[in-house]
Amino acid sequence: MNFYCILLILLFFVFTIHCSACPELRDLCNGLRIRSFISSTTKEDFLQAMSDEFCGCKVVDRSININRPGNETYSSRDFDFLSSVEEIGDTLLIQNLNLTDNLTLPNLRLIRGRNLLEY
């Protein structure tokens, strides 16, 4: 095989893996209860747990809480699974997250704030 064939095959697999991460849209996801944070031992476990909960979700009934203290760095691409979210029932909390760029939620239209955090 020549170089271009190998490159096309690699690009196909990368594109397939990235696009199949959220195989279908879900109208409603539970989300997290307030003051409930996903914490895992590794960055990969954390992102996988978040993706399992929110990937393809349009409406989050509860909250999205991202709290990740430590020295790990993240890019907005790490949170692509949140791109389908249009509405959050309670709150969106992002804290202690080392980002290399801006985290965007391109389809987010409404945060209802039914149950708010108290500090």
Stockholm file with secondary structure:
# STOCKHOLM 1.0

chainA/1-119         MNFYCILLILLFFVFTIHCSACPELRDLCNGLRIRSFISSTTKEDFLQAMSDEFCGCKVVDRSININRPGNETYSSRDFDFLSSVEEIGDTLLIQNLNLTDNLTLPNLRLIRGRNLLEY
#=GR chainA/1-119 SS CCHHHHHHHHHHHHHHHHHTTSCSCEEEECCBCTTCCCCCSSHHHHHHHHHHHHTTEEEESSBEEEECCSSCEECGGGGGGGTTCCEESSCEEEESCEESSCCCCTTCCEECCSSCCCC
#=GC SS_cons         CCHHHHHHHHHHHHHHHHHTTSCSCEEEECCBCTTCCCCCSSHHHHHHHHHHHHTTEEEESSBEEEECCSSCEECGGGGGGGTTCCEESSCEEEESCEESSCCCCTTCCEECCSSCCCC
//
